[in-house]
Protein backbone atom coordinates (compact mmCIF):
# COMPACT_ATOMS: atom_id res chain seq x y z
CA UNK A 1 0.00 0.00 0.00
CA UNK A 2 1.36 3.42 -1.05
CA UNK A 3 1.88 6.06 1.58
CA UNK A 4 0.22 9.51 1.05
CA UNK A 5 3.58 11.21 0.32
CA UNK A 6 4.36 8.67 -2.36
CA UNK A 7 0.96 9.21 -3.91
CA UNK A 8 1.51 12.98 -4.01
CA UNK A 9 4.94 12.49 -5.59
CA UNK A 10 3.55 10.20 -8.31
CA UNK A 11 0.75 12.66 -8.98
CA UNK A 12 3.26 15.50 -9.40
CA UNK A 13 5.43 13.45 -11.77
CA UNK A 14 2.36 12.47 -13.81
CA UNK A 15 1.21 16.10 -14.06
CA UNK A 16 4.64 17.23 -15.28
CA UNK A 17 4.62 14.46 -17.89
CA UNK A 18 1.18 15.52 -19.20
CA UNK A 19 2.28 19.16 -19.36
CA UNK A 20 5.33 18.33 -21.45
CA UNK A 21 3.22 16.07 -23.69
CA UNK A 22 0.72 18.84 -24.38
CA UNK A 23 3.46 21.37 -25.13
CA UNK A 24 5.18 18.92 -27.47
CA UNK A 25 1.97 18.14 -29.39
CA UNK A 26 1.12 21.81 -29.67
CA UNK A 27 4.53 22.54 -31.18
CA UNK A 28 4.36 19.66 -33.66
CA UNK A 29 0.81 20.18 -34.86
CA UNK A 30 0.90 23.95 -35.34
CA UNK A 31 0.99 24.48 -39.08
CA UNK A 32 1.55 28.18 -38.56
CA UNK A 33 4.71 29.55 -37.20
CA UNK A 34 5.11 32.20 -34.56
CA UNK A 35 8.66 32.73 -35.79
CA UNK A 36 11.12 33.32 -33.04
CA UNK A 37 14.50 34.77 -32.18
CA UNK A 38 17.14 32.09 -31.59
CA UNK A 39 20.02 32.41 -29.14
CA UNK A 40 22.45 33.58 -31.83
CA UNK A 41 20.16 36.47 -32.90
CA UNK A 42 18.84 34.71 -35.99
CA UNK A 43 15.18 35.46 -36.69
CA UNK A 44 13.39 32.30 -37.71
CA UNK A 45 10.33 32.57 -39.97
CA UNK A 46 8.13 30.06 -41.77
CA UNK A 47 7.05 30.14 -45.40
CA UNK A 48 3.88 28.36 -46.51
CA UNK A 49 3.74 27.01 -50.05
CA UNK A 50 1.87 24.23 -51.84
CA UNK A 51 4.60 22.77 -54.06
CA UNK A 52 5.88 19.62 -52.39
CA UNK A 53 7.63 17.79 -55.25
CA UNK A 54 8.76 18.25 -58.83
CA UNK A 55 10.24 21.44 -60.33
CA UNK A 56 7.97 23.62 -58.16
CA UNK A 57 9.23 22.01 -54.97
CA UNK A 58 12.81 22.22 -56.20
CA UNK A 59 12.39 25.93 -56.93
CA UNK A 60 11.09 26.55 -53.41
CA UNK A 61 13.92 24.64 -51.75
CA UNK A 62 16.69 26.21 -53.83
CA UNK A 63 15.43 29.78 -53.49
CA UNK A 64 15.03 29.45 -49.72
CA UNK A 65 18.52 27.94 -49.39
CA UNK A 66 20.02 30.82 -51.42
CA UNK A 67 18.22 33.41 -49.30
CA UNK A 68 19.31 31.81 -46.02
CA UNK A 69 22.90 31.68 -47.20
CA UNK A 70 22.94 35.35 -48.18
CA UNK A 71 21.04 36.51 -45.06
CA UNK A 72 22.77 34.95 -42.03
CA UNK A 73 20.53 36.84 -39.58
CA UNK A 74 17.34 35.27 -40.98
CA UNK A 75 16.41 31.61 -41.26
CA UNK A 76 13.42 30.75 -43.48
CA UNK A 77 11.75 27.37 -43.04
CA UNK A 78 9.63 26.32 -46.04
CA UNK A 79 6.47 24.46 -44.97
CA UNK A 80 4.36 22.51 -47.45
CA UNK A 81 0.62 23.07 -46.98
CA UNK A 82 -1.80 21.12 -49.18
CA UNK A 83 -4.06 23.30 -51.30
CA UNK A 84 -7.79 23.57 -50.69
CA UNK A 85 -8.27 23.19 -54.41
CA UNK A 86 -6.61 24.72 -57.42
CA UNK A 87 -3.67 26.79 -56.30
CA UNK A 88 -5.10 28.22 -53.10
CA UNK A 89 -4.51 27.64 -49.40
CA UNK A 90 -6.55 30.68 -48.44
CA UNK A 91 -9.04 29.05 -46.05
CA UNK A 92 -6.19 27.54 -44.04
CA UNK A 93 -4.54 30.94 -43.84
CA UNK A 94 -7.74 32.61 -42.60
CA UNK A 95 -8.09 29.91 -39.93
CA UNK A 96 -4.44 30.30 -38.87
CA UNK A 97 -4.75 34.09 -38.60
CA UNK A 98 -7.98 33.80 -36.59
CA UNK A 99 -6.25 31.34 -34.25
CA UNK A 100 -3.26 33.65 -33.74
CA UNK A 101 -0.83 31.22 -35.36
CA UNK A 102 -0.20 32.43 -38.94
CA UNK A 103 2.83 31.70 -41.09
CA UNK A 104 5.18 34.62 -41.64
CA UNK A 105 5.00 34.44 -45.45
CA UNK A 106 2.70 32.59 -47.82
CA UNK A 107 2.75 31.97 -51.56
CA UNK A 108 -0.76 32.43 -52.96
CA UNK A 109 -2.62 32.84 -56.25
CA UNK A 110 -2.70 36.56 -56.95
CA UNK A 111 -6.17 36.98 -58.37
CA UNK A 112 -8.04 35.75 -55.28
CA UNK A 113 -6.19 37.52 -52.48
CA UNK A 114 -8.50 40.54 -52.34
CA UNK A 115 -11.21 38.25 -51.00
CA UNK A 116 -9.28 37.54 -47.80
CA UNK A 117 -7.37 40.80 -47.48
CA UNK A 118 -8.71 41.18 -43.92
CA UNK A 119 -6.21 38.46 -43.01
CA UNK A 120 -3.24 40.18 -44.66
CA UNK A 121 -0.67 42.76 -43.63
CA UNK A 122 -0.90 45.61 -46.13
CA UNK A 123 2.54 46.41 -47.51
CA UNK A 124 2.14 50.06 -48.55
CA UNK A 125 4.32 51.57 -45.83
CA UNK A 126 7.11 49.00 -46.14
CA UNK A 127 7.12 49.29 -49.94
CA UNK A 128 7.24 53.08 -49.84
CA UNK A 129 10.05 53.01 -47.28
CA UNK A 130 12.20 50.71 -49.44
CA UNK A 131 11.35 52.06 -52.88
CA UNK A 132 9.37 49.03 -54.07
CA UNK A 133 6.84 50.13 -56.68
CA UNK A 134 5.20 49.23 -59.98
CA UNK A 135 8.14 50.52 -62.01
CA UNK A 136 10.03 47.33 -61.16
CA UNK A 137 7.40 44.98 -62.56
CA UNK A 138 5.19 44.21 -65.53
CA UNK A 139 1.83 45.99 -65.24
CA UNK A 140 -0.06 42.70 -64.94
CA UNK A 141 2.11 41.53 -62.07
CA UNK A 142 1.70 44.69 -60.00
CA UNK A 143 -1.95 45.19 -60.96
CA UNK A 144 -2.99 41.75 -59.77
CA UNK A 145 -1.18 42.22 -56.44
CA UNK A 146 -3.00 45.42 -55.49
CA UNK A 147 -6.59 46.36 -54.72
CA UNK A 148 -7.97 49.90 -54.56
CA UNK A 149 -4.54 51.33 -53.79
CA UNK A 150 -3.55 48.72 -51.21
CA UNK A 151 -0.53 46.49 -51.81
CA UNK A 152 -1.72 43.04 -50.77
CA UNK A 153 1.48 41.22 -51.68
CA UNK A 154 4.46 41.35 -54.01
CA UNK A 155 4.30 39.46 -57.33
CA UNK A 156 6.29 36.23 -57.54
CA UNK A 157 5.93 34.71 -61.02
CA UNK A 158 3.98 34.72 -64.27
CA UNK A 159 2.18 32.08 -66.31
CA UNK A 160 1.32 33.00 -69.88
CA UNK A 161 -0.78 31.55 -72.72
CA UNK A 162 -0.17 31.16 -76.46
CA UNK A 163 -1.27 29.05 -79.44
CA UNK A 164 0.49 25.69 -79.75
CA UNK A 165 0.23 23.86 -83.06
CA UNK A 166 1.33 20.48 -84.40
CA UNK A 167 3.69 21.04 -87.33
CA UNK A 168 3.35 17.48 -88.65
CA UNK A 169 -0.44 17.84 -88.74
CA UNK A 170 -0.02 21.11 -90.63
CA UNK A 171 2.15 19.44 -93.28
CA UNK A 172 -0.27 16.52 -93.64
CA UNK A 173 -3.15 18.97 -94.17
CA UNK A 174 -1.22 21.02 -96.74
CA UNK A 175 -0.68 23.97 -94.38
CA UNK A 176 2.60 25.82 -93.94
CA UNK A 177 4.06 24.73 -90.57
CA UNK A 178 6.08 27.93 -90.40
CA UNK A 179 3.08 30.19 -90.99
CA UNK A 180 0.51 29.57 -88.23
CA UNK A 181 -2.82 31.46 -88.27
CA UNK A 182 -2.86 34.94 -86.79
CA UNK A 183 -6.46 35.98 -87.50
CA UNK A 184 -9.65 34.32 -86.25
CA UNK A 185 -10.69 33.66 -89.86
CA UNK A 186 -7.37 31.92 -90.63
CA UNK A 187 -7.68 29.95 -87.39
CA UNK A 188 -11.16 28.68 -88.36
CA UNK A 189 -10.02 27.67 -91.84
CA UNK A 190 -6.97 25.82 -90.54
CA UNK A 191 -8.97 24.11 -87.79
CA UNK A 192 -11.55 22.75 -90.24
CA UNK A 193 -8.80 21.60 -92.59
CA UNK A 194 -7.05 19.80 -89.72
CA UNK A 195 -10.16 18.06 -88.39
CA UNK A 196 -10.51 14.40 -89.41
CA UNK A 197 -13.59 12.20 -89.36
CA UNK A 198 -13.85 8.49 -90.14
CA UNK A 199 -17.07 6.46 -90.16
CA UNK A 200 -18.95 9.23 -88.37
CA UNK A 201 -16.34 9.51 -85.62
CA UNK A 202 -13.80 12.30 -85.19
CA UNK A 203 -10.25 10.98 -85.03
CA UNK A 204 -8.57 14.39 -84.88
CA UNK A 205 -9.79 17.86 -83.96
CA UNK A 206 -8.15 20.92 -85.48
CA UNK A 207 -9.19 23.06 -82.51
CA UNK A 208 -11.63 23.09 -79.61
CA UNK A 209 -11.47 26.71 -78.46
CA UNK A 210 -11.81 26.14 -74.72
CA UNK A 211 -9.49 23.15 -74.34
CA UNK A 212 -6.34 23.67 -72.28
CA UNK A 213 -6.07 27.33 -71.38
CA UNK A 214 -8.62 28.54 -73.91
CA UNK A 215 -10.71 30.18 -71.22
CA UNK A 216 -13.20 32.91 -71.98
CA UNK A 217 -10.62 35.23 -70.43
CA UNK A 218 -8.08 34.20 -73.10
CA UNK A 219 -10.44 34.68 -76.05
CA UNK A 220 -12.29 37.64 -74.56
CA UNK A 221 -9.10 39.66 -74.38
CA UNK A 222 -8.02 38.51 -77.85
CA UNK A 223 -11.32 39.83 -79.21
CA UNK A 224 -10.64 43.18 -77.55
CA UNK A 225 -12.98 42.79 -74.58
CA UNK A 226 -12.50 43.83 -70.96
CA UNK A 227 -13.91 42.19 -67.85
CA UNK A 228 -13.95 45.29 -65.63
CA UNK A 229 -14.45 48.95 -66.45
CA UNK A 230 -12.48 51.97 -65.27
CA UNK A 231 -14.47 52.08 -62.01
CA UNK A 232 -13.64 48.39 -61.35
CA UNK A 233 -17.21 47.30 -62.05
CA UNK A 234 -17.41 43.81 -63.54
CA UNK A 235 -18.27 43.79 -67.27
CA UNK A 236 -18.40 40.08 -68.08
CA UNK A 237 -21.07 40.95 -70.68
CA UNK A 238 -18.84 43.44 -72.50
CA UNK A 239 -19.83 43.32 -76.22
CA UNK A 240 -16.42 41.99 -77.26
CA UNK A 241 -16.55 39.27 -74.60
CA UNK A 242 -20.01 38.31 -75.87
CA UNK A 243 -18.57 38.22 -79.41
CA UNK A 244 -15.77 35.91 -78.22
CA UNK A 245 -18.23 33.50 -76.59
CA UNK A 246 -20.41 33.55 -79.70
CA UNK A 247 -17.40 32.60 -81.81
CA UNK A 248 -16.30 29.85 -79.42
CA UNK A 249 -19.70 28.17 -79.35
CA UNK A 250 -20.62 28.74 -83.01
CA UNK A 251 -17.34 27.16 -84.07
CA UNK A 252 -17.98 24.14 -81.84
CA UNK A 253 -21.49 23.77 -83.23
CA UNK A 254 -20.14 23.78 -86.79
CA UNK A 255 -18.33 20.48 -86.18
CA UNK A 256 -21.00 19.03 -83.89
CA UNK A 257 -21.58 20.43 -80.41
CA UNK A 258 -22.44 17.04 -78.90
CA UNK A 259 -19.20 15.46 -80.13
CA UNK A 260 -17.15 18.46 -79.01
CA UNK A 261 -18.67 18.50 -75.53
CA UNK A 262 -18.16 14.77 -75.10
CA UNK A 263 -14.51 15.02 -76.13
CA UNK A 264 -13.82 18.17 -74.11
CA UNK A 265 -15.37 16.73 -70.95
CA UNK A 266 -13.10 13.70 -71.16
CA UNK A 267 -9.95 15.80 -71.59
CA UNK A 268 -6.93 14.13 -70.03
CA UNK A 269 -3.76 15.61 -68.59
CA UNK A 270 -0.01 15.05 -68.80
CA UNK A 271 0.59 12.08 -71.18
CA UNK A 272 -3.15 11.97 -71.97
CA UNK A 273 -3.38 15.68 -72.75
CA UNK A 274 -5.09 15.83 -76.18
CA UNK A 275 -2.41 18.04 -77.71
CA UNK A 276 0.49 16.02 -76.28
CA UNK A 277 -1.18 12.77 -77.43
CA UNK A 278 -1.76 14.39 -80.85
CA UNK A 279 -5.57 14.16 -80.86
CA UNK A 280 -5.85 17.94 -81.26
CA UNK A 281 -3.78 19.95 -83.74
CA UNK A 282 -4.00 23.41 -82.14
CA UNK A 283 -4.64 24.51 -78.58
CA UNK A 284 -4.24 27.57 -76.39
CA UNK A 285 -1.92 26.46 -73.62
CA UNK A 286 0.40 27.82 -70.97
CA UNK A 287 4.16 28.11 -71.09
CA UNK A 288 4.49 25.27 -68.54
CA UNK A 289 3.15 22.73 -71.07
CA UNK A 290 6.56 22.75 -72.79
CA UNK A 291 8.03 20.81 -69.87
CA UNK A 292 5.22 18.25 -70.08
CA UNK A 293 5.74 17.83 -73.81
CA UNK A 294 9.45 17.23 -73.21
CA UNK A 295 8.60 14.57 -70.62
CA UNK A 296 5.68 12.75 -72.25
CA UNK A 297 6.17 13.21 -76.00
CA UNK A 298 9.66 14.57 -76.66
CA UNK A 299 9.36 13.80 -80.39
CA UNK A 300 6.32 16.02 -80.82
CA UNK A 301 7.05 18.46 -83.65
CA UNK A 302 5.28 21.62 -82.54
CA UNK A 303 5.44 25.39 -82.75
CA UNK A 304 4.20 28.25 -80.59
CA UNK A 305 2.54 31.41 -81.87
CA UNK A 306 0.33 34.25 -80.66
CA UNK A 307 -3.32 33.73 -79.77
CA UNK A 308 -5.09 34.90 -82.95
CA UNK A 309 -7.19 38.06 -82.96
CA UNK A 310 -9.93 39.21 -85.37
CA UNK A 311 -7.49 41.64 -87.02
CA UNK A 312 -4.28 39.60 -86.89
CA UNK A 313 -2.49 42.14 -84.70
CA UNK A 314 -2.72 43.65 -81.19
CA UNK A 315 -1.79 40.28 -79.71
CA UNK A 316 -2.07 39.83 -75.98
CA UNK A 317 -2.02 37.01 -73.45
CA UNK A 318 -3.76 35.97 -70.27
CA UNK A 319 -1.32 36.15 -67.35
CA UNK A 320 -1.66 34.31 -64.07
CA UNK A 321 0.72 33.67 -61.24
CA UNK A 322 1.29 33.98 -57.54
CA UNK A 323 2.09 36.60 -54.94
CA UNK A 324 4.08 36.57 -51.72
CA UNK A 325 1.89 37.75 -48.87
CA UNK A 326 2.51 38.47 -45.19
CA UNK A 327 -0.42 37.50 -42.95
CA UNK A 328 -1.90 39.76 -40.33
CA UNK A 329 -0.35 39.20 -36.90
CA UNK A 330 3.26 39.07 -38.09
CA UNK A 331 5.00 41.83 -36.16
CA UNK A 332 8.33 43.20 -34.92
CA UNK A 333 11.48 41.34 -35.96
CA UNK A 334 9.39 38.69 -37.68
CA UNK A 335 7.71 41.29 -39.86
CA UNK A 336 11.03 42.84 -40.88
CA UNK A 337 12.49 39.40 -41.63
CA UNK A 338 9.39 38.34 -43.60
CA UNK A 339 9.47 41.58 -45.60
CA UNK A 340 13.16 41.14 -46.38
CA UNK A 341 12.46 37.63 -47.69
CA UNK A 342 9.43 38.72 -49.74
CA UNK A 343 11.30 41.71 -51.16
CA UNK A 344 14.33 39.60 -52.10
CA UNK A 345 12.28 36.89 -53.83
CA UNK A 346 10.08 39.36 -55.69
CA UNK A 347 12.12 42.38 -56.66
CA UNK A 348 15.72 41.25 -57.10
CA UNK A 349 17.26 39.48 -60.07
CA UNK A 350 18.99 37.14 -57.64
CA UNK A 351 15.67 36.06 -56.14
CA UNK A 352 13.87 35.83 -59.50
CA UNK A 353 16.46 33.73 -61.33
CA UNK A 354 14.99 30.50 -59.89
CA UNK A 355 12.05 30.80 -62.31
CA UNK A 356 14.11 28.83 -64.82
CA UNK A 357 13.67 25.65 -62.75
CA UNK A 358 9.90 25.50 -63.24
CA UNK A 359 9.87 27.24 -66.63
CA UNK A 360 7.66 30.08 -65.42
CA UNK A 361 8.25 33.73 -66.14
CA UNK A 362 9.76 36.31 -63.90
CA UNK A 363 7.74 39.38 -62.95
CA UNK A 364 10.80 41.48 -63.90
CA UNK A 365 11.27 41.94 -67.68
CA UNK A 366 15.08 41.91 -67.66
CA UNK A 367 15.21 38.51 -65.97
CA UNK A 368 13.03 36.86 -68.63
CA UNK A 369 15.29 38.01 -71.45
CA UNK A 370 18.27 36.56 -69.63
CA UNK A 371 16.63 33.21 -68.82
CA UNK A 372 14.50 32.53 -71.91
CA UNK A 373 15.49 35.00 -74.65
CA UNK A 374 17.52 32.44 -76.64
CA UNK A 375 14.87 29.69 -76.60
CA UNK A 376 12.71 29.95 -79.78
CA UNK A 377 9.40 28.62 -78.44
CA UNK A 378 9.54 31.12 -75.58
CA UNK A 379 9.80 34.12 -77.88
CA UNK A 380 6.07 34.51 -78.66
CA UNK A 381 5.39 34.55 -74.92
CA UNK A 382 8.11 37.12 -74.26
CA UNK A 383 6.80 39.32 -77.08
CA UNK A 384 3.34 39.67 -75.52
CA UNK A 385 4.25 39.74 -71.82
CA UNK A 386 4.39 43.56 -71.78
CA UNK A 387 0.76 43.76 -73.02
CA UNK A 388 -0.51 40.84 -70.93
CA UNK A 389 -3.83 40.95 -69.09
CA UNK A 390 -4.58 39.79 -65.56
CA UNK A 391 -7.86 38.61 -64.09
CA UNK A 392 -9.89 41.32 -62.38
CA UNK A 393 -8.99 41.90 -58.74
CA UNK A 394 -12.48 42.07 -57.28
CA UNK A 395 -14.20 40.86 -54.12
CA UNK A 396 -15.70 37.90 -55.99
CA UNK A 397 -12.73 36.92 -58.16
CA UNK A 398 -13.00 33.20 -57.44
CA UNK A 399 -16.72 33.18 -58.22
CA UNK A 400 -16.07 35.12 -61.41
CA UNK A 401 -13.53 32.52 -62.52
CA UNK A 402 -15.93 29.63 -61.84
CA UNK A 403 -18.92 31.28 -63.54
CA UNK A 404 -17.04 32.26 -66.70
CA UNK A 405 -15.47 28.80 -66.98
CA UNK A 406 -18.95 27.30 -67.27
CA UNK A 407 -20.20 29.74 -69.92
CA UNK A 408 -19.40 27.71 -73.11
CA UNK A 409 -21.04 24.57 -71.73
CA UNK A 410 -24.14 26.53 -70.70
CA UNK A 411 -24.54 27.95 -74.20
CA UNK A 412 -24.00 24.62 -75.95
CA UNK A 413 -26.38 22.97 -73.48
CA UNK A 414 -29.11 25.31 -74.69
CA UNK A 415 -29.49 27.26 -71.45
CA UNK A 416 -29.29 30.63 -73.18
CA UNK A 417 -27.58 32.68 -75.85
CA UNK A 418 -24.06 33.99 -75.17
CA UNK A 419 -25.57 37.40 -74.39
CA UNK A 420 -28.13 35.93 -71.98
CA UNK A 421 -25.61 33.70 -70.23
CA UNK A 422 -23.11 36.53 -69.75
CA UNK A 423 -25.82 38.94 -68.60
CA UNK A 424 -26.81 36.47 -65.87
CA UNK A 425 -23.19 35.83 -64.89
CA UNK A 426 -22.49 39.55 -64.73
CA UNK A 427 -25.49 40.15 -62.47
CA UNK A 428 -24.53 37.25 -60.18
CA UNK A 429 -20.97 38.49 -59.74
CA UNK A 430 -21.89 42.13 -59.15
CA UNK A 431 -24.52 41.10 -56.60
CA UNK A 432 -21.91 39.05 -54.74
CA UNK A 433 -19.52 42.01 -54.75
CA UNK A 434 -22.24 44.34 -53.43
CA UNK A 435 -23.00 41.92 -50.60
CA UNK A 436 -19.35 41.62 -49.66
CA UNK A 437 -18.88 45.39 -49.69
CA UNK A 438 -21.95 45.80 -47.45
CA UNK A 439 -20.55 43.20 -45.05
CA UNK A 440 -17.28 45.10 -44.78
CA UNK A 441 -18.89 48.46 -44.07
FENCORUR-V151824 format. One record per residue. N is the residue number from 0. RES is the residue in one letter. OMEGA is omega in whole degrees, -180 to 180 (none if undefined). D_LAST is the distance of its C-alpha to the last C-alpha in whole Angstrom. Layout:
n	res	omega	d_last
N	RES	OMEGA	D_LAST
N	RES	OMEGA	D_LAST
//
This chain:
n	res	omega	d_last
0	X	-179	68
1	X	174	65
2	X	-179	66
3	X	-179	63
4	X	179	62
5	X	179	62
6	X	-180	60
7	X	-180	57
8	X	179	58
9	X	179	57
10	X	179	54
11	X	180	53
12	X	-180	53
13	X	180	52
14	X	179	48
15	X	179	49
16	X	180	49
17	X	180	46
18	X	180	44
19	X	179	45
20	X	180	44
21	X	179	41
22	X	-180	40
23	X	179	42
24	X	-180	40
25	X	-179	36
26	X	-176	37
27	X	-171	38
28	X	-178	36
29	X	-179	33
30	X	175	32
31	X	-172	29
32	X	-167	31
33	X	178	31
34	X	-172	33
35	X	178	35
36	X	180	38
37	X	-175	41
38	X	-178	45
39	X	175	46
40	X	174	42
41	X	178	41
42	X	-178	37
43	X	179	37
44	X	178	34
45	X	-172	33
46	X	178	32
47	X	175	30
48	X	179	32
49	X	173	33
50	X	-175	36
51	X	-175	39
52	X	176	42
53	X	-179	44
54	X	179	43
55	X	177	39
56	X	179	40
57	X	179	43
58	X	179	41
59	X	-176	38
60	X	-177	41
61	X	-179	43
62	X	178	40
63	X	179	39
64	X	180	43
65	X	178	43
66	X	-178	40
67	X	-179	42
68	X	-177	45
69	X	180	44
70	X	-174	42
71	X	180	44
72	X	178	41
73	X	176	39
74	X	-180	39
75	X	175	37
76	X	177	37
77	X	-178	36
78	X	178	35
79	X	177	35
80	X	-177	32
81	X	-178	33
82	X	175	30
83	X	-174	28
84	X	-177	29
85	X	-176	30
86	X	-171	29
87	X	171	26
88	X	-171	26
89	X	-177	22
90	X	178	22
91	X	177	24
92	X	-180	23
93	X	178	19
94	X	-179	22
95	X	179	24
96	X	180	21
97	X	180	20
98	X	179	23
99	X	-177	24
100	X	-177	26
101	X	168	25
102	X	178	28
103	X	179	28
104	X	175	28
105	X	175	27
106	X	-173	28
107	X	173	26
108	X	-174	26
109	X	-166	24
110	X	-176	22
111	X	-169	20
112	X	178	19
113	X	-176	15
114	X	177	15
115	X	-178	15
116	X	176	14
117	X	-180	13
118	X	-176	16
119	X	168	18
120	X	177	19
121	X	-169	18
122	X	-176	22
123	X	-175	22
124	X	-180	23
125	X	-179	26
126	X	179	27
127	X	180	27
128	X	-173	29
129	X	175	32
130	X	177	32
131	X	-178	30
132	X	-174	29
133	X	-180	29
134	X	-178	33
135	X	-165	34
136	X	165	32
137	X	179	33
138	X	-178	30
139	X	-178	29
140	X	179	29
141	X	-177	26
142	X	-178	24
143	X	180	23
144	X	-176	22
145	X	179	20
146	X	179	16
147	X	176	15
148	X	179	18
149	X	177	17
150	X	-176	20
151	X	180	19
152	X	174	23
153	X	-177	26
154	X	-175	28
155	X	-177	31
156	X	180	33
157	X	174	33
158	X	-172	35
159	X	-179	36
160	X	178	38
161	X	179	41
162	X	173	44
163	X	179	47
164	X	-178	50
165	X	-175	53
166	X	179	56
167	X	177	59
168	X	179	57
169	X	-179	57
170	X	-180	61
171	X	-178	62
172	X	180	60
173	X	179	62
174	X	-180	59
175	X	-178	59
176	X	178	57
177	X	-179	56
178	X	-178	55
179	X	-179	52
180	X	177	50
181	X	176	48
182	X	178	47
183	X	179	45
184	X	178	49
185	X	179	51
186	X	179	48
187	X	-178	49
188	X	180	53
189	X	-178	53
190	X	180	51
191	X	179	53
192	X	-178	56
193	X	-178	55
194	X	-178	54
195	X	179	57
196	X	178	58
197	X	178	61
198	X	177	62
199	X	-179	59
200	X	179	57
201	X	178	55
202	X	179	56
203	X	176	54
204	X	175	51
205	X	-178	51
206	X	163	47
207	X	-165	44
208	X	-173	41
209	X	172	39
210	X	177	41
211	X	-180	40
212	X	179	37
213	X	179	37
214	X	174	34
215	X	173	32
216	X	-177	31
217	X	-177	34
218	X	179	36
219	X	178	33
220	X	179	33
221	X	178	37
222	X	178	37
223	X	-179	35
224	X	175	32
225	X	-175	28
226	X	170	25
227	X	178	22
228	X	-176	23
229	X	179	22
230	X	178	19
231	X	172	18
232	X	-179	18
233	X	179	20
234	X	180	24
235	X	178	25
236	X	173	28
237	X	-176	29
238	X	-180	33
239	X	175	34
240	X	175	32
241	X	179	33
242	X	179	37
243	X	180	37
244	X	176	36
245	X	180	39
246	X	-179	41
247	X	-175	40
248	X	176	41
249	X	-180	44
250	X	179	45
251	X	-179	45
252	X	-178	46
253	X	179	49
254	X	176	51
255	X	-175	50
256	X	-178	46
257	X	179	47
258	X	-179	49
259	X	-180	46
260	X	180	43
261	X	180	46
262	X	-177	47
263	X	-178	43
264	X	177	42
265	X	-177	44
266	X	178	44
267	X	179	45
268	X	180	44
269	X	-176	46
270	X	-179	49
271	X	176	49
272	X	-173	46
273	X	176	48
274	X	180	48
275	X	179	50
276	X	172	52
277	X	173	53
278	X	-180	52
279	X	-174	50
280	X	-178	51
281	X	179	48
282	X	169	44
283	X	-178	41
284	X	-179	41
285	X	-179	39
286	X	-178	41
287	X	-177	41
288	X	179	43
289	X	179	46
290	X	179	46
291	X	176	47
292	X	-180	49
293	X	-178	51
294	X	-170	51
295	X	177	52
296	X	-174	54
297	X	180	55
298	X	180	58
299	X	-179	55
300	X	-173	56
301	X	174	53
302	X	179	51
303	X	179	48
304	X	-179	47
305	X	171	44
306	X	-177	42
307	X	177	43
308	X	178	42
309	X	-175	43
310	X	-178	45
311	X	174	46
312	X	-177	44
313	X	-179	41
314	X	177	40
315	X	178	37
316	X	177	36
317	X	-178	33
318	X	171	32
319	X	177	30
320	X	-172	30
321	X	178	28
322	X	173	26
323	X	-177	27
324	X	176	24
325	X	-177	24
326	X	174	22
327	X	-180	19
328	X	175	22
329	X	-171	25
330	X	173	26
331	X	-179	29
332	X	179	32
333	X	179	31
334	X	180	28
335	X	180	31
336	X	179	33
337	X	179	30
338	X	179	29
339	X	179	33
340	X	180	33
341	X	-179	30
342	X	-179	32
343	X	-178	35
344	X	-172	35
345	X	-165	33
346	X	179	34
347	X	178	38
348	X	179	41
349	X	-180	42
350	X	-176	39
351	X	-175	38
352	X	-179	42
353	X	178	41
354	X	-179	40
355	X	-176	44
356	X	-176	44
357	X	179	42
358	X	177	42
359	X	-172	39
360	X	175	38
361	X	175	37
362	X	179	34
363	X	-174	36
364	X	-175	39
365	X	-178	42
366	X	-180	42
367	X	179	42
368	X	-180	45
369	X	-174	47
370	X	-168	46
371	X	-173	46
372	X	-177	48
373	X	-178	51
374	X	-170	50
375	X	-175	51
376	X	176	49
377	X	-172	46
378	X	177	47
379	X	177	45
380	X	-178	42
381	X	-179	42
382	X	-174	43
383	X	179	40
384	X	-180	37
385	X	179	37
386	X	-176	35
387	X	-180	33
388	X	176	30
389	X	178	27
390	X	-178	25
391	X	175	22
392	X	-178	19
393	X	-176	16
394	X	174	13
395	X	-177	16
396	X	180	19
397	X	176	21
398	X	-179	21
399	X	178	22
400	X	-177	25
401	X	-177	26
402	X	-179	26
403	X	179	28
404	X	-178	30
405	X	-170	31
406	X	-179	32
407	X	179	36
408	X	-179	37
409	X	179	35
410	X	-177	37
411	X	178	40
412	X	176	40
413	X	-178	40
414	X	177	36
415	X	174	36
416	X	176	37
417	X	179	35
418	X	-178	33
419	X	-180	32
420	X	-178	31
421	X	174	29
422	X	-179	27
423	X	179	26
424	X	-179	25
425	X	179	23
426	X	180	21
427	X	-177	20
428	X	-179	19
429	X	175	17
430	X	179	16
431	X	178	15
432	X	179	12
433	X	179	11
434	X	-180	10
435	X	178	9
436	X	178	6
437	X	179	5
438	X	-176	6
439	X	-178	4
440	X	none	0
//
